[in-house]
């Protein structure tokens, strides 16, 4: 036989639960009962989430000959060349 109990819920959660139950055409009690059954049946197991792997570039190439990124001046020179090439297209 079902047992009566008092449960204290935050007001906003209770409002959402009542709306959900009304949308589904069921009682608040049945909604809470189903939710509790789901939580109790989990036995502490968290649902597995799909692992999202970062995208990997398949581009080939690498550094231009003579560029050593360990030397900042080489890196700055490479950026300067790229800037000059971009500016040539605006003439």
N, C-alpha and C positions, 0 to 999 in steps of 0.2 A: 504494500500500500504506500502511495506517495506520502512524503513527509513535508510538513511546512517548515520554512525557516526564514529568517530575516537576513537580507544581504544588503550591505551598504555599498553603493556605487557612485562614482562621480556623476554629477547631474548631466553633463554633456554626453557621457557614454550611455547613460540610461535613455536619453532622448533619441540618440542614434539607434539604439537597440529596439526601442519601441517603433520607430519608423521602419526599420528593416523588417520587423515581425509583421507590421501592417502591410508592407509591400508584398510580402510573401504569403499573406493571408493565413497567418498562424499566430499563436499566442506568444507572449513574451517568455512564458515559462518554457515552452518547447524550444525556443531559440536558445535560451540559456542552457537548457538540458543538452542540446546538441553540441553547443560550444564546450561544455564541461566534458562530455564524452570524448571529443577530439583531443582535448588537452590530457585527459587521464590515459587515453589509449596510446599516447606517444611514448610512454615509458622513459621519458627523459631524452629521447632521440630528437635531434634537430633535423629538419628536412634538408636533404642534400641540395646545395645550390650548384648550378652549373659554373664551372671555373671559366673565367674569361681570361683568355691569353692575350697579351699585347700583340699588335700587328707587327709583323717582321718584314722589313724591306727586302725585296728580292733584286734590288738594283745592283748592277755590277759597276766596276770602276774603282775608284779610290782617289787618293790624292794625286794631284798633278805632279809630274816629275820635278824634283827640286824643291818641293814644299815640305818643310819639316815643322809640324805643329808644335813641337817642343820649343821652337824659336818663335816668339811672338812677332818679331819683325817679318818673318815669312808669311805668317797668317795675315798681318795687316796689309802687306803688299798684295796678297791674293784678293783681299776685299777691295782694295783700291782699284785693282785691275777690273774687277767685276763692276764697280761703280762707274768707271770710265766707259766701259762697254754699254752700260745701261743709258748713260747720258748721250752717247752717240746716236741712239735711236730716237731721241727727242728733237734732233735738229731739223 
